[in-house]
Amino acid sequence: MYRALYLSPMIPSFHLAETAQFFREVLGFAAVMDTPEYAIYQKDNLTIHLLRAGKDIGQMEFYLEVDNLDGLWASIQDKVQGLKVREPFDREYGMRELHIEVPHTNTLLFIGQEIKR
């Protein structure tokens, strides 16, 4: 068999530079590769791929689990002004989450942390 190492979303963007800026400036990802057509960003052991796309793309969603959701929210809430955001809230399945529509994509980012009981 094999051992899976990473699963990296590939996010089509209507405006790659501004989508990349969101991951850099709001979520603290660093560029591994950044061209006008394709970019790879990394934080800790996570990698995202951004690619240029036309206007006719499907919707996608992905989930980022973190260790301090409220601390993250405190550090980014001013940076996400003007974006479609649902502020942190508790879910019935034991997660505290916030939702952000990723700029210039058709992507919803769920960020969550397990609620310790």
SULCOR-V628233 format. One record per residue. N is the residue number from 1. SS is DSSP state (@ for helix, = for strand, . for the rest). PSI is psi in radians with two decimals (* if undefined). Layout:
{{N & SS & PSI} {N & SS & PSI}}
//
This chain:
{{1 & . & -2.87} {2 & . & 2.89} {3 & . & 2.11} {4 & . & 2.31} {5 & . & -0.80} {6 & . & 2.71} {7 & . & 2.00} {8 & . & 2.16} {9 & . & 2.57} {10 & = & 1.95} {11 & = & 2.02} {12 & = & 2.35} {13 & = & 2.44} {14 & . & -0.47} {15 & . & 1.56} {16 & @ & -0.76} {17 & @ & -0.71} {18 & @ & -0.57} {19 & @ & -0.75} {20 & @ & -0.70} {21 & @ & -0.69} {22 & @ & -0.85} {23 & @ & -0.61} {24 & @ & -1.01} {25 & @ & -0.53} {26 & @ & -0.83} {27 & . & -0.06} {28 & . & 0.40} {29 & . & 2.65} {30 & = & 2.54} {31 & = & 2.27} {32 & = & -0.69} {33 & = & 2.41} {34 & = & 1.85} {35 & . & 2.96} {36 & . & -0.32} {37 & . & -0.45} {38 & = & 2.45} {39 & = & 2.60} {40 & = & 2.23} {41 & = & 2.59} {42 & = & 2.53} {43 & = & 2.24} {44 & . & -2.14} {45 & . & 0.29} {46 & = & 2.47} {47 & = & 2.41} {48 & = & 2.59} {49 & = & 2.32} {50 & = & 2.32} {51 & = & 2.59} {52 & = & 2.39} {53 & . & 2.78} {54 & . & -3.06} {55 & . & -0.35} {56 & . & 1.31} {57 & . & 2.68} {58 & . & 2.91} {59 & . & 2.54} {60 & = & 2.79} {61 & = & 2.59} {62 & = & 2.83} {63 & = & 2.19} {64 & = & 2.02} {65 & = & 2.29} {66 & . & 2.97} {67 & . & -0.12} {68 & . & 1.35} {69 & @ & -0.78} {70 & @ & -0.62} {71 & @ & -0.73} {72 & @ & -0.82} {73 & @ & -0.76} {74 & @ & -0.60} {75 & @ & -0.32} {76 & @ & -0.19} {77 & . & -0.58} {78 & . & -0.44} {79 & . & -0.25} {80 & . & 0.24} {81 & . & 2.34} {82 & . & -0.17} {83 & . & 2.75} {84 & . & 2.02} {85 & = & 2.47} {86 & = & 2.05} {87 & = & 2.84} {88 & = & 2.41} {89 & = & 2.76} {90 & = & 2.42} {91 & . & 2.69} {92 & . & -0.29} {93 & . & 0.31} {94 & . & 0.35} {95 & = & 2.53} {96 & = & 2.27} {97 & = & 2.78} {98 & = & 2.70} {99 & = & 2.38} {100 & = & 2.30} {101 & = & 2.08} {102 & . & 2.23} {103 & . & 2.42} {104 & . & 0.55} {105 & . & 3.14} {106 & . & 0.86} {107 & = & 2.35} {108 & = & 2.19} {109 & = & 2.09} {110 & = & 2.27} {111 & = & 2.24} {112 & = & 2.84} {113 & = & 2.40} {114 & = & 2.37} {115 & . & 2.09} {116 & . & 2.25} {117 & . & *}}
//
